[in-house]
Amino acid sequence: TAVTFLLPKWGGQANDITELAKTVRLFGGPDYGGVQYFKTVKTAVNHLGNGILTSQSEISWDETVAGFKQLQQVTTDSDLSWNQFARVSHAFNKRKAAREAFRHIDGGWDKSRSRVWGKRSLFNQVRDWATQDFGVEKSGLMAAIRADDGGQVIRLLYQGADVDEEDVAGNTPLLISLKEVLLERDKSLLHGTDNHLRPPLFKAAAKGDILTVNYLLAQGADAKARDIKGRSALDYARDQGQGEIVAILSLQ
């Protein structure tokens, strides 16, 4: 509330939010002051976006990072805090920091993230900015999938685009198409199989992709499904030494 009141559009002056951040850091003390500083900056970014450096030029990036690190020690929602840090990093034009944040974020859009990003388009824009030139869209296949350009996807596949090429967040065009496009239209694709009767869960389990395995299970994937040889996703995970996936699937 205090941050909103001090925004320039409501009569706040230059660096009012900066002074507020310094004040809450002081009152928060050594154990929580950094967290309060980061949360103040984060809230300002939600309202001002990249204009924060113009209207609040004395906000410290170093103090913001220190506050985020302190938040990481006390938070119970790591995914939320990494999303917040990614957006703050973008506002400060700190691509390396944003890229590091996206290493900790499941690349697919989730509606719960709207409280940080507002719109899916902003999430995609910042993610692509943070990870460009680092293998996210080397083949252009990822961009075509996100743009829902079926013709371009087919052309790239015929040209030999790699559906298993990982971006910096560990996503592949195949998994992105599954998470961001296909499942939004047809949940039955969860149970679709290849020629060996292997549904998407098998591939994620074999690769040790915890985020995707959890996502697929949450969407209703059948952990007991068997392939043409009678083997399950659990068997594939065991064969590849994916201990964490084995533990997850053993509980299903």
N, C-alpha and C positions, 0 to 999 in steps of 0.2 A: 504493500500500500504506500509506504513512504517513497519507494522508488518511482512509482507511477505519479505521485503528487509532484515530485521534483523534476519530471520530464519537462523539457523546454516548452512543449505545447500546452502545458498547464501552468506556465509561469515560472518554471525553474530557471536558474541561472547556470552559466557555464561552470562545470565542475562541481555543482551541488551534489550529484550522485557520487562523485569521487570522494567528497568530504564525508558523505554518509557511509561509504564503504570503509573509510578509515576509522570512523567512529564505531561502527558495529564490530570491526576487527578488534578494537581496543576493549570494548565492553565484553566481547566474547572470550577474552583471555587467551592464554597460550594453548588451551585444549580445543577451543571451538572458534576462536577469532578468525582463523583462516577460512573456515567453512563459511562463516557469515560474509566475509569479503567476497568469496567466490559466488555465493548465492546472490549477492547484491549485483555483482557484475553480470551474472547470468540473466537476472531479471531485466536489467537495463538492455542487454542484447536482444531479448525477446521483443522489446518495444522499439529499439533504435536500430537493430541490425548492424550493418557495417558503418552506420553513421555514429557509432559510439565513440570512435576515435576523434571525430570532429567536435562533438559536443562535450565530450568528457576526456580531454586530451591528456590529463594527468593520471588516468587510471593505469596502474602498473601491471604489465604482463607478468612479470616475475612474481608479484604478490598473488595474482590470479592463479598461476600455476601452483604456487605453494598452497593456496587455499583448496585447490582441487585435490592435491595429494593428501591433504588432511581429511577432506571429505571421503576419500577412498578408504580411509581407515575406519570410518564410522558408519558408512552407508550400508543399507540392506538391499539396495537396488543398484547394482553395479552397471547394468545396461543403461538405465536412465541417466546416471551420472556421466557415462562415457558419451552418450548422445549430447548431453549438455556441454561437455567439454569440446566436442567436435564443432558445435555451433559457435561457441565462444572463440575457438581457434580461428574459425573462418572470419568472424568479425574483426579479429586482430591481424588477419592476413598471415597466419602462421600455418602454412601448408604442412610442414613436417609434423607439427603437433596434431593437426587434424588427421593426417594419415595414420599416425600412431593410434588415435582414438578409434578410427575405423577398423583397425586390426582387432579391436576388442568388441566390435559391434557386428551382429549378424547382418549381412548385407541387404537382406530382404526388408521391404517396408512392412511395418506393423502399425495398425491403427493407434495403438497405445502411444506411439511416438509423436502423434499429432500435438501433444501438449508441449513438446519441445520445438518441433519444426513447423507446426501449423498445417502445412501442406506437403504431400508426398513429393511434389515437384521440387521443393526447396531441399528436401532430404537428398534426392537424386542429384541435384545440381551441386551441392556441397560435397557429396561423396565423390562425384566424378572430378570435381576440381581438386580435391585432396589427393586423389590417387592417379591422376592423369600422368602419363609417361612412366607409369610403374606397372604396366601390364594389364590394366583393367580392361581395356578395349583395343588390344593390339590388332585383332582381326576385324574389329567393327561388329562382330557378332553380338556382343553384349548390348551395344547401342541399338542395333536393329531389333533385338528382343524387347528392350524397354520401350522402343517407339512403336511396338506392335506392327512392325513392317514385315509381314510374312513373306513378301516377294524377295526382299533383301536377305532375309534369313535363309531362304532356299538357295539363292544365288551364292551366298557365302559358304554354305554347306557343300554345294557342288564344287566350289573352288578349294575345298579342303580345310575349311575353318575347324579348329579344334574345340569340340564341345566340352572337353575336360580341362581346358586351359584355365588355371586359377588366377584370380585377381589378388590384390594385396590383402583382402579380407578372407581369402580362402574360398570364394564363390567361383562357380564355373557357369558358362552360358546355359548348360543343361539344368543346373540347380536353380539359377535365376529364373529361367523360363517356367520351371515347376512352381517356384514360390510366388513370383510376382505376376504371372500371367495366367498360366493354365489352371491352377487350383482355384483362382477367383471365379473361373467360368464353370468348371466341371469337377466336382469333388471325386467323381468316379475315377479320375486319373490317378488317384492315390493307389488304386489297385490294378492299374494297367501294368502289363508285363511285357518283357522282351520275348524272344523266341525260346528262351530257357525258363520261361514262367517266373522271371525275377522282377518284382515291383521296385519302385524307386528306393524303398527302405533298404534293400539289399546293398545297393551301391554306396549309399551314405554310411551304412554300418561297416562295410569293408574298408572304406576310406578313413574311418575314425572321425567322421564329421558329426560331432556331438550336437551342434546347433541344429543341423538339418534333421538328424534322427529325432531329436526332441520335437521339432516342428512337425514332422510327419506323424509322429505318434499322437501329438496334440490334435492334429487334424483328422485322426481316425484310422491311420494306417494299421494294417493287421500284422502284429508282431509274430503271429503264429503261422503266417503264410509259408508255403513250401515251394521250392522250384521243381524243375522236371526230374531232379535226382533225389527229391525228398529232403533237401537241405533248407534251413531257415536263415534269416538275417543274423541270428545269434551264431550260427555255425560259421558264417562268413566272417563275422567279427572275431571269433576265436581263431580262425585260420590266419588272420592278419595281425594277431596279437593286440587287438584293440580292447584293452582291459576295461576302460571306462564305458565303452559301448556295451561290452559283455555284461557289466553290472547293471546298466540301464535296462537292457532287453531281458535279463534274467528276472526282473521284477514284473514283467508284463504278463 
